[in-house]
């Protein structure tokens, strides 16, 4: 009598078991072994939705990352310019380090939220070391993080990110994300404006010098003139005294009482 069909499937450590004779003299078909993950069809049905969701989340996250996408940022690295002969080769390991440092920046800025490398989606990588990235939420991989949050996180950990790659703000550029405490960009004045300012300053200084010198000479002339007039008056007074003139005047004899008296 043949064995039930259910006896043909069994979880066992081997791949195939040799046929065993039954007590009634019949040969039992060999029983195959299956991996433990396939022991229960219920367990497989429970795991299939999880795998499908993971695959869909990864696909949707890749769709979020594209040039000019909301919440997307472009990064440009100038490794050869910064390090010269000591420049390293940009490869998958360096990209993993970048994603890890960015996840660290997000964790540091948003304490309590567990960002991982999988939340940093990278796309459009070029051989000249430039690429785009998008940060997705750890709770929903299909939702990008707000752009202002990403910018604040990058600014706060900018020095840590730069030091990880031995670069600076000028050689590791986050396009459209200004460096930490960066002063507003002010264009340099044109050369002609600088020359014009120097010439006008020299002309103004010359005019001031001429005005001041003319006033000084005018005051000096007045003082010299007044001093000369005073000297002339003094000299005239001295001459008058020496010639016998003065305040005595001329004696009139007609009013003198010294004359003879007329008698009656």
Secondary structure, 3 states (H helix, E strand, C coil): CCCCHHHHEECCCCCECCCEECCCCCEECCCEECCHHHCCHHHHHHHHHHHHHHHHHHHHHHHHCCCCCCCEEEEEECHHHHHHHHCCCCCHHHHHHHHHHHHHHHHHHCCCCCCCHHHEEEEEEECCCEEEEEEECCCCCCCECCHHHHHHHHHHCHHHHHHHCCCCCCCEEECCCCCCCCCCCCCCCCHHHHHHHHHHHHHHHHHHHHHHHHHHHHHHHHHHHHHHHHHHHHHHHHHHHHCCCCCCCCCCHHHCCCCCCCCC
